Amino acid sequence: MAAIGNIRKHYGLLVVIVGLALLAFVMGDLLKSTNSGQRTNVATVGKEKITYQDYSNVVNMNLENAKANNGGSLSSQDNYSIHANTLDQMIREIIMTNEYDKLGVTVSSDELYDQFLGENPNQYVVQSFTDADGKFNRELVTTYIRDFQTLSPEMKSSWLNFEQAIKNDRLNTKYDNLLKKAYYLPNKLAARYYADKNDKTSAEVYAVRYNTIADSTVVVAEADNKAFYEKNKKKYQTDATRAIDYIIFEIEPSEADIEYSKNYVADLKNDFAEIQNAANFVNANSDLPYDSAWKARKDFPVELETAIFDENNGVGFVYGPYENEGYYNIARIMDLSERSDSLMASHILVSYANALRSTETRTKEEAQALADSIYNVVKKDSSKIETLAKSLSDDPSAQTNNGDLGWFTDGTMVHTFNEFVQNNKVGTVGMVETPFGFHIIKVTDRTEAQPKARVAVLAHEITASTNTYHNIFAEANRFVTENTTAEDFNKAIEAQGLNKRTYPSLRTTTNFITGISNPRQIVRWAFDENTKVGDMSTIFDLDDMYVVAVLTKSVEEGDPVYEDIVDRYKYVIIKDKKGELIAEKAKAYGNDYKKMVDNLKGENTTVDNITFEGRGFGNFGVEDKVIGTVMGMKEGEISEPIIGGNGFFVVKVNKHEAAATPQNYDNIIKEQRSKYNNNINNNVAFSAIKENVKIEDNSVLFF
């Protein structure tokens, strides 16, 4: 059972890393909608469809795995991530399965067996079948394979999923290795890489920087904007985006709700003071469980601290009601004592069969007898605890720390152990029993004791009542009813002093909007084909809020919006115009570049150590166009005027200096191979394949 738990744990990781297991792709649409044109496939990859049913089955499996690894609960962000990652991996599964089939990449049954029980098992098999001492338990793997038919249906399913994930991991590894082994860099090309990196050029530069010309002196015509757009629109391709304005109606507790919480705990105060079992009373009536930990002054709210450590208030005193961090509380002092914050001890653990985390076979009686004999030795000479711990302790950490637990905070150890160290002097040796077994303990140090208290706190969360929800919904509904257009929306916000918020770039994958942690309903509405610019939404019922939105902009995938590009890159258009302006003025000086830079507030300088691979051009910044021009010129040659990124340039090559030819290009070949392998490891190959596959992603309609 423990191994299957590990399989589930690591299977969640495998879903992200190596793809999804057992994908039963069913051709055709299963969820025919009565609305014409409604898409019922979550995605289409080439000619293969990911139906909602197939997708839902895998998502549910992954959600269950994630819940098992997170204590049964998931945040809205976790939930969305699992939905999104599942689709990504299903798309990858389709694309890569086709690629494997084309190349004949397979995993045989013998090869798969070797992944589990060969000399070098798959890393995820090792992780899932590791003993408490950190060693791979090969026998346990053999047992699961041998007894497969006797497993429960759930355990069979987990095993098969795990097995398929291991197979997918092996397929991926073989494919990556195939690509890596195919790499070859001829010496001629290695020499070119070496020269690009190491050959250096020096050039005399005549330059006029754009920042010497005020933007206000440059006239940008509409024709300039259009020319820039047409030239660059393919460079700035965009995803589908939407822009919205929205208002949030926060659902917060009313004064009546606050008063209710206060009265709830106030009404229990007398019973709380008189009840014999305060811990059970808290657990039965409080929104927070009973906490038996000892706490110092700093651990309590100031108001409660004053009451607890007032010498006039002792054990049994009940304080409150008081408000703290969204709760109304009453508190009862359970105990007061002087205790150390930090403790230090060494120990030897003698465990037995069925003790917590134990792998021992000895009986409890045998363990106690052994513990007694060890205790008698250590009691006579406490210095022996370290040497005996390494050879006799059943605590695995003793192999590295000789039983020395170092400093630990009061309350972090199992109760019986903790209290022995807390209540005995430094140097004391004793023996206690805990759920882990018998401990021979030596108290080695502690910090100075300080006042502490154990306090039972009965808390009632201050939450919005049903009536409060109704009132705030009525407010939101009134807003929607009275304002049906974008114009009405804006006028009402101004008239009522509401806070309008804007989100300018919603994407189908957006899972956070300012002030809203779970906005997927809004995203689906914004991307619905029936939602038009200017439309106002109905009321979105989200976490502790109601939201009303207006769609203000809609951009489809492909060429960017003209106005967006012109506005965003206005500074680039202005720089281009400055370059044209300087070039026109420079004509008057012919080849007298010294006079040109003097009259145009330019500069004449030398730039050294220019390399083809480098991007920086002296202190002029990134100037790819200038560097490319320089590297293609002969010594003594003067360039034509260059309109660069940061200025206007004329350059004269002074000297090309070739780097010394190395004995071989092994380092360059190694460097380029490393870059290539890193690209493979970072899924560059998959990304390239994916770009050439037509993918229709309708996921925004489903999650």
LINLINTA-V722346 format. One record per residue. RES is the residue in one small letter. BURIAL is # if it has 9 or more other ideal C-beta (glycine too) atoms within 8 Angstrom, else .. D_CENTER is the distance of its C-alpha to the mean C-alpha in Angstrom with 2 decimals. Layout:
BEGIN
RES | BURIAL | D_CENTER
RES | BURIAL | D_CENTER
END
This chain:
BEGIN
m | . | 29.98
a | . | 27.70
a | # | 27.06
i | # | 26.22
g | # | 23.68
n | # | 22.15
i | # | 22.35
r | # | 20.40
k | # | 17.74
h | # | 17.39
y | # | 18.08
g | # | 14.72
l | # | 13.32
l | # | 16.18
v | # | 15.44
v | . | 12.40
i | . | 14.43
v | . | 18.01
g | # | 18.44
l | # | 19.87
a | # | 23.09
l | . | 26.37
l | # | 25.87
a | . | 29.22
f | # | 29.55
v | . | 32.35
m | . | 34.07
g | . | 34.97
d | . | 33.73
l | # | 33.75
l | . | 33.15
k | . | 35.95
s | . | 35.81
t | . | 38.97
n | . | 37.73
s | . | 38.79
g | . | 36.16
q | . | 33.31
r | . | 30.83
t | # | 30.15
n | # | 27.99
v | # | 24.24
a | # | 24.54
t | # | 27.28
v | # | 26.74
g | # | 30.03
k | . | 32.54
e | # | 30.34
k | # | 29.07
i | # | 26.10
t | # | 27.82
y | # | 26.35
q | # | 27.85
d | # | 26.34
y | # | 22.89
s | . | 23.27
n | # | 24.42
v | # | 21.40
v | # | 18.94
n | . | 20.95
m | # | 20.86
n | # | 17.09
l | # | 16.84
e | . | 19.44
n | # | 17.75
a | # | 14.52
k | # | 16.87
a | # | 18.83
n | . | 15.97
n | # | 14.97
g | . | 18.49
g | . | 19.30
s | . | 17.16
l | # | 14.07
s | . | 12.85
s | # | 13.50
q | # | 9.88
d | # | 9.51
n | # | 12.89
y | # | 12.28
s | # | 9.35
i | # | 11.86
h | # | 14.62
a | # | 13.22
n | # | 12.16
t | # | 15.56
l | # | 17.42
d | . | 15.93
q | # | 16.99
m | # | 20.32
i | # | 21.04
r | # | 20.33
e | # | 22.55
i | # | 25.37
i | # | 25.26
m | # | 25.12
t | . | 27.69
n | # | 30.05
e | # | 29.45
y | # | 30.13
d | . | 33.26
k | . | 34.56
l | . | 34.28
g | . | 35.48
v | # | 32.49
t | . | 32.84
v | . | 32.32
s | . | 35.59
s | . | 36.09
d | . | 37.28
e | # | 34.24
l | # | 31.92
y | # | 34.08
d | . | 33.68
q | # | 29.88
f | # | 30.51
l | # | 33.70
g | . | 34.45
e | . | 34.72
n | . | 31.09
p | # | 29.08
n | # | 25.66
q | . | 22.94
y | # | 21.42
v | # | 24.95
v | # | 25.41
q | # | 22.25
s | # | 23.37
f | # | 26.97
t | # | 26.92
d | . | 29.39
a | . | 28.94
d | . | 30.38
g | . | 27.65
k | . | 30.05
f | . | 29.70
n | # | 31.96
r | # | 33.61
e | . | 36.12
l | # | 33.57
v | # | 32.34
t | # | 36.00
t | . | 36.63
y | # | 33.98
i | # | 35.29
r | . | 38.87
d | . | 38.44
f | # | 36.18
q | . | 38.87
t | . | 39.12
l | # | 35.46
s | . | 34.62
p | . | 33.39
e | . | 29.88
m | # | 29.81
k | # | 31.32
s | . | 28.63
s | # | 25.88
w | # | 27.82
l | # | 28.41
n | # | 24.78
f | # | 23.99
e | # | 26.95
q | # | 25.95
a | # | 22.44
i | # | 24.24
k | # | 26.58
n | # | 23.90
d | # | 22.36
r | # | 25.91
l | # | 26.57
n | # | 23.59
t | . | 24.71
k | # | 28.28
y | # | 27.39
d | # | 25.44
n | . | 28.38
l | # | 30.80
l | # | 29.29
k | # | 29.14
k | . | 32.74
a | . | 33.94
y | # | 33.20
y | . | 36.43
l | # | 37.20
p | . | 40.95
n | . | 42.54
k | . | 43.58
l | . | 40.02
a | # | 38.91
a | # | 41.77
r | . | 40.52
y | # | 37.02
y | # | 38.80
a | # | 41.05
d | # | 38.32
k | # | 36.60
n | . | 39.74
d | # | 42.65
k | # | 43.21
t | # | 45.10
s | # | 46.77
a | # | 47.68
e | # | 49.65
v | # | 47.83
y | # | 49.28
a | # | 46.58
v | # | 46.34
r | # | 42.95
y | # | 41.85
n | . | 41.13
t | . | 44.88
i | # | 45.41
a | . | 44.56
d | . | 42.43
s | . | 45.10
t | . | 47.68
v | # | 45.86
v | . | 46.63
v | # | 44.04
a | . | 45.72
e | . | 44.17
a | . | 45.20
d | # | 43.03
n | # | 39.97
k | # | 40.77
a | . | 41.39
f | # | 38.03
y | # | 36.28
e | . | 38.17
k | . | 37.51
n | # | 33.74
k | # | 32.63
k | . | 31.61
k | . | 29.54
y | . | 27.54
q | # | 26.91
t | # | 24.65
d | . | 22.57
a | # | 24.02
t | # | 23.28
r | # | 24.71
a | # | 25.47
i | # | 26.27
d | # | 27.93
y | # | 27.32
i | # | 28.40
i | # | 26.95
f | # | 29.32
e | . | 27.64
i | # | 28.78
e | . | 29.71
p | # | 32.28
s | # | 35.80
e | . | 38.42
a | # | 39.86
d | # | 36.56
i | # | 36.34
e | . | 39.98
y | # | 39.49
s | # | 36.83
k | # | 39.16
n | . | 42.15
y | # | 40.31
v | # | 39.88
a | # | 43.22
d | . | 45.06
l | # | 43.75
k | # | 44.66
n | . | 48.14
d | . | 47.12
f | # | 44.24
a | # | 46.77
e | . | 49.21
i | . | 47.12
q | . | 47.48
n | . | 44.02
a | # | 41.68
a | # | 38.56
n | . | 39.42
f | # | 40.34
v | # | 36.94
n | # | 35.10
a | . | 37.44
n | . | 37.28
s | # | 34.09
d | . | 30.67
l | . | 29.27
p | . | 30.48
y | # | 32.97
d | . | 31.68
s | . | 34.29
a | . | 32.74
w | # | 34.96
k | # | 33.76
a | # | 35.11
r | . | 36.14
k | . | 32.89
d | . | 30.96
f | # | 32.95
p | . | 33.07
v | . | 35.98
e | . | 38.21
l | # | 37.86
e | # | 38.17
t | . | 41.53
a | # | 42.83
i | # | 41.75
f | # | 43.22
d | . | 46.34
e | . | 49.24
n | . | 50.93
n | # | 48.19
g | . | 47.95
v | . | 46.54
g | . | 46.61
f | # | 46.26
v | # | 44.16
y | # | 42.58
g | # | 41.31
p | # | 40.28
y | # | 37.72
e | . | 34.50
n | # | 31.19
e | . | 27.59
g | . | 28.40
y | # | 30.87
y | # | 34.63
n | # | 35.71
i | # | 38.76
a | # | 38.75
r | # | 41.27
i | # | 41.90
m | # | 41.91
d | . | 42.75
l | # | 43.23
s | . | 43.38
e | . | 43.04
r | # | 40.10
s | # | 38.23
d | . | 34.57
s | # | 33.92
l | # | 35.79
m | # | 36.43
a | # | 37.98
s | # | 38.70
h | # | 39.23
i | # | 40.34
l | # | 39.01
v | # | 41.42
s | # | 39.76
y | # | 41.35
a | # | 40.78
n | . | 38.54
a | # | 37.36
l | . | 33.64
r | . | 31.64
s | # | 35.02
t | . | 36.06
e | # | 39.65
t | . | 42.71
r | # | 45.14
t | . | 46.37
k | . | 45.78
e | . | 49.42
e | # | 49.13
a | # | 46.02
q | # | 47.87
a | . | 50.87
l | # | 48.83
a | # | 46.99
d | # | 50.39
s | . | 51.78
i | # | 48.82
y | # | 49.02
n | . | 52.74
v | # | 52.14
v | # | 49.38
k | . | 51.40
k | . | 54.26
d | . | 52.15
s | # | 48.61
s | . | 47.84
k | # | 47.75
i | # | 44.56
e | # | 42.38
t | . | 44.39
l | # | 44.76
a | # | 41.04
k | # | 40.08
s | . | 42.70
l | # | 42.83
s | # | 39.60
d | # | 37.47
d | # | 34.38
p | . | 32.55
s | . | 31.48
a | # | 35.21
q | . | 35.33
t | . | 33.48
n | # | 34.33
n | # | 37.85
g | # | 37.07
d | # | 36.14
l | # | 33.24
g | . | 33.07
w | . | 32.25
f | # | 30.59
t | . | 30.26
d | # | 32.89
g | . | 31.82
t | . | 29.09
m | # | 31.54
v | . | 33.20
h | . | 35.79
t | # | 39.04
f | # | 37.84
n | # | 36.41
e | . | 39.65
f | # | 41.88
v | # | 40.24
q | # | 40.20
n | . | 43.85
n | . | 45.53
k | . | 46.65
v | . | 45.20
g | . | 46.91
t | . | 47.41
v | # | 47.06
g | # | 46.67
m | # | 45.45
v | # | 43.33
e | . | 42.02
t | # | 38.46
p | . | 36.73
f | # | 35.80
g | # | 39.49
f | # | 41.96
h | # | 40.94
i | # | 43.40
i | # | 42.09
k | # | 43.14
v | # | 42.12
t | # | 41.53
d | . | 40.45
r | # | 39.21
t | . | 38.65
e | . | 41.31
a | . | 41.49
q | # | 40.78
p | # | 41.32
k | # | 38.81
a | # | 38.87
r | # | 37.70
v | # | 37.37
a | # | 37.01
v | # | 35.23
l | # | 35.82
a | # | 33.29
h | # | 33.26
e | . | 30.31
i | # | 31.41
t | . | 30.31
a | # | 31.65
s | # | 34.50
t | . | 35.32
n | . | 37.92
t | # | 35.45
y | # | 33.25
h | . | 36.44
n | # | 37.52
i | # | 34.31
f | # | 34.21
a | . | 37.84
e | # | 37.03
a | # | 34.37
n | # | 36.76
r | . | 39.58
f | # | 37.55
v | # | 36.78
t | . | 40.37
e | . | 42.01
n | # | 39.83
t | . | 39.46
t | . | 38.87
a | # | 36.59
e | . | 39.57
d | # | 40.16
f | # | 36.49
n | # | 36.67
k | # | 40.13
a | # | 39.24
i | # | 36.19
e | . | 38.47
a | . | 41.31
q | . | 39.29
g | . | 37.24
l | . | 33.93
n | . | 30.65
k | # | 29.79
r | # | 26.29
t | # | 25.36
y | # | 22.38
p | . | 23.62
s | . | 21.19
l | # | 19.96
r | . | 18.74
t | # | 18.80
t | . | 15.01
t | # | 14.70
n | # | 13.01
f | . | 13.64
i | # | 17.09
t | . | 18.33
g | . | 19.53
i | # | 18.31
s | . | 15.11
n | # | 16.24
p | # | 18.28
r | # | 18.54
q | . | 22.28
i | # | 22.85
v | # | 21.12
r | # | 23.26
w | # | 26.31
a | # | 25.79
f | # | 25.60
d | . | 28.39
e | . | 31.34
n | . | 33.64
t | # | 31.90
k | . | 33.71
v | . | 33.36
g | # | 35.02
d | # | 34.30
m | # | 33.35
s | # | 31.23
t | . | 32.25
i | # | 30.59
f | # | 26.97
d | . | 26.62
l | # | 23.05
d | . | 21.67
d | . | 24.47
m | # | 25.57
y | # | 27.58
v | # | 26.82
v | # | 29.32
a | # | 28.47
v | # | 30.52
l | # | 29.60
t | # | 30.71
k | # | 29.76
s | . | 29.07
v | # | 28.26
e | . | 28.35
e | . | 26.70
g | . | 28.81
d | . | 30.89
p | # | 29.62
v | . | 31.67
y | # | 34.54
e | . | 34.31
d | # | 30.59
i | # | 31.25
v | # | 34.41
d | . | 32.88
r | . | 29.73
y | # | 31.75
k | # | 34.90
y | . | 34.79
v | . | 34.87
i | # | 37.81
i | # | 39.59
k | # | 39.14
d | # | 40.62
k | # | 43.52
k | # | 44.09
g | # | 44.29
e | # | 46.86
l | # | 48.75
i | # | 49.00
a | # | 49.97
e | . | 52.77
k | . | 54.03
a | # | 53.88
k | . | 56.38
a | . | 59.11
y | # | 58.86
g | . | 59.16
n | . | 58.44
d | . | 58.98
y | # | 55.31
k | . | 56.28
k | . | 58.00
m | # | 55.09
v | # | 52.54
d | . | 55.15
n | . | 55.84
l | # | 52.32
k | . | 50.72
g | # | 49.09
e | # | 48.96
n | # | 50.38
t | . | 48.45
t | . | 47.65
v | # | 44.23
d | . | 44.09
n | . | 41.77
i | # | 40.55
t | # | 38.79
f | # | 37.87
e | . | 34.34
g | . | 33.85
r | . | 32.71
g | . | 34.20
f | # | 37.85
g | . | 39.22
n | . | 38.33
f | # | 38.18
g | . | 34.48
v | . | 33.08
e | # | 36.13
d | . | 35.57
k | # | 38.68
v | # | 40.89
i | # | 39.70
g | # | 40.28
t | # | 43.73
v | # | 44.67
m | # | 43.74
g | . | 45.96
m | # | 49.01
k | . | 51.95
e | . | 53.09
g | . | 55.18
e | . | 53.93
i | . | 52.99
s | # | 50.36
e | . | 50.73
p | # | 49.02
i | # | 45.22
i | # | 43.16
g | # | 39.97
g | # | 36.63
n | # | 37.80
g | # | 41.55
f | # | 44.71
f | # | 45.80
v | # | 48.81
v | # | 48.45
k | # | 51.01
v | # | 50.04
n | . | 51.76
k | . | 50.77
h | . | 48.62
e | . | 48.08
a | . | 47.03
a | # | 45.16
a | . | 47.14
t | . | 46.84
p | . | 45.09
q | . | 46.71
n | . | 43.93
y | # | 40.57
d | . | 38.72
n | . | 36.15
i | # | 35.49
i | # | 35.25
k | . | 32.85
e | . | 30.67
q | # | 30.68
r | # | 30.03
s | . | 26.98
k | . | 25.62
y | # | 26.50
n | # | 24.89
n | . | 21.62
n | # | 21.75
i | # | 22.39
n | . | 19.52
n | . | 17.17
n | . | 18.58
v | . | 20.91
a | # | 23.65
f | # | 21.84
s | . | 20.91
a | . | 24.60
i | # | 25.82
k | # | 23.61
e | . | 25.03
n | . | 28.43
v | # | 27.72
k | . | 28.39
i | # | 25.55
e | . | 26.07
d | . | 22.92
n | # | 24.01
s | # | 20.83
v | # | 21.00
l | . | 24.16
f | . | 22.60
f | . | 19.18
END
